[in-house]
């Protein structure tokens, strides 16, 4: 067996990636698979259905804001572990109630824990990636491929579960998700924590990361968050209402997950080499293409092309923004800076689902709500092109190579 340092890092990142697989791949995105049944059984409007992902995104925003302050008192690894544990517990509990307020609270809680999984995990992944200068982009991208595991796993099970037991079985489906998350958690806890530095603590010293210099990329990331989450919230429902079969729906969602898992090998070098906001713009543009295809055609072939293109790009945008942050901030600031980007991302995700739901309710069609998601993605493409690296960013890069 190859025990080279890079392969050891890759194994660590694979285990760590199970945290966002649980917190995001299952905790956030699997809700879309149950949205049609919950909306039908609980008599929700599209706005109410969108609210459940908006409140989840609000929790994600709260968690992102809390991660940096908490990192001053707890290790990043402890925050990551807490995020995994809370997500695993909250998922099956979600299936125990149909009360709108209670479900909103649980979605909020899973959002907070998902942010711990993503922000603390992202900071750890960024720190580990510096140990391999030549393959840092690939190693970092492995972490962001983690949600694809959760997406593929839930997509391969839930449509068939609902088809077998009916819409009223949506509650039991949350127990299926909880069991899946538990399996991934067992993998996560194989991480060798002794190899993870606890020194990457938060700092709010902004001397090498000035927010005003990063307005274009921050707004672009907000727009991306609002755009992609509309697709991930409502596209499954849109296709189901358009007559897609259970097998087609399962294949569609699983394709998104598998394509997401492949993204590190597709975009790792691009993320490493492209400077300014170019990688973010390119990957957002590819995501836009994937999101727009089903609005032109819902044929089986085009739907799978959409899933493959969208899945291959959408979770590499966070990897590209993290790489941008690494180039333009000191190592001690990474938890803070990644938190800032996650706040921008989270703000967009708060806006996207409920706005798409309101537009869909008012127009009587999910098509119109999904169009607005494409508009936001287009704005993200343009805005990120305006972003530059900072004049002193080479100092940050040089400091990484010296570590």
Secondary structure as the mmCIF struct_conf table of DSSP 4:
data_model
#
loop_
_struct_conf.conf_type_id
_struct_conf.id
_struct_conf.beg_label_comp_id
_struct_conf.beg_label_asym_id
_struct_conf.beg_label_seq_id
_struct_conf.end_label_comp_id
_struct_conf.end_label_asym_id
_struct_conf.end_label_seq_id
HELX_RH_AL_P HELX_RH_AL_P1 UNK A 5 UNK A 20
HELX_RH_PI_P HELX_RH_PI_P1 UNK A 21 UNK A 26
TURN_TY1_P TURN_TY1_P1 UNK A 27 UNK A 30
HELX_RH_AL_P HELX_RH_AL_P2 UNK A 31 UNK A 42
TURN_TY1_P TURN_TY1_P2 UNK A 43 UNK A 43
HELX_RH_AL_P HELX_RH_AL_P3 UNK A 46 UNK A 71
TURN_TY1_P TURN_TY1_P3 UNK A 72 UNK A 73
BEND BEND1 UNK A 74 UNK A 74
HELX_RH_AL_P HELX_RH_AL_P4 UNK A 76 UNK A 94
TURN_TY1_P TURN_TY1_P4 UNK A 95 UNK A 96
HELX_RH_AL_P HELX_RH_AL_P5 UNK A 100 UNK A 115
HELX_RH_PI_P HELX_RH_PI_P2 UNK A 116 UNK A 120
HELX_RH_AL_P HELX_RH_AL_P6 UNK A 121 UNK A 129
TURN_TY1_P TURN_TY1_P5 UNK A 130 UNK A 131
BEND BEND2 UNK A 133 UNK A 133
TURN_TY1_P TURN_TY1_P6 UNK A 134 UNK A 135
HELX_RH_AL_P HELX_RH_AL_P7 UNK A 136 UNK A 144
TURN_TY1_P TURN_TY1_P7 UNK A 145 UNK A 145
HELX_RH_AL_P HELX_RH_AL_P8 UNK A 146 UNK A 155
TURN_TY1_P TURN_TY1_P8 UNK A 156 UNK A 157
HELX_RH_AL_P HELX_RH_AL_P9 UNK A 158 UNK A 165
HELX_RH_3T_P HELX_RH_3T_P1 UNK A 167 UNK A 169
HELX_RH_AL_P HELX_RH_AL_P10 UNK A 170 UNK A 188
TURN_TY1_P TURN_TY1_P9 UNK A 189 UNK A 190
HELX_RH_3T_P HELX_RH_3T_P2 UNK A 193 UNK A 195
BEND BEND3 UNK A 196 UNK A 196
BEND BEND4 UNK A 198 UNK A 198
TURN_TY1_P TURN_TY1_P10 UNK A 207 UNK A 208
HELX_RH_3T_P HELX_RH_3T_P3 UNK A 211 UNK A 214
HELX_RH_AL_P HELX_RH_AL_P11 UNK A 215 UNK A 241
TURN_TY1_P TURN_TY1_P11 UNK A 242 UNK A 243
HELX_RH_AL_P HELX_RH_AL_P12 UNK A 246 UNK A 273
TURN_TY1_P TURN_TY1_P12 UNK A 276 UNK A 277
HELX_RH_AL_P HELX_RH_AL_P13 UNK A 278 UNK A 296
HELX_RH_AL_P HELX_RH_AL_P14 UNK A 300 UNK A 328
BEND BEND5 UNK A 329 UNK A 329
HELX_RH_3T_P HELX_RH_3T_P4 UNK A 331 UNK A 333
HELX_RH_AL_P HELX_RH_AL_P15 UNK A 334 UNK A 363
TURN_TY1_P TURN_TY1_P13 UNK A 364 UNK A 364
HELX_RH_AL_P HELX_RH_AL_P16 UNK A 366 UNK A 385
TURN_TY1_P TURN_TY1_P14 UNK A 386 UNK A 386
TURN_TY1_P TURN_TY1_P15 UNK A 391 UNK A 392
HELX_RH_AL_P HELX_RH_AL_P17 UNK A 393 UNK A 402
#
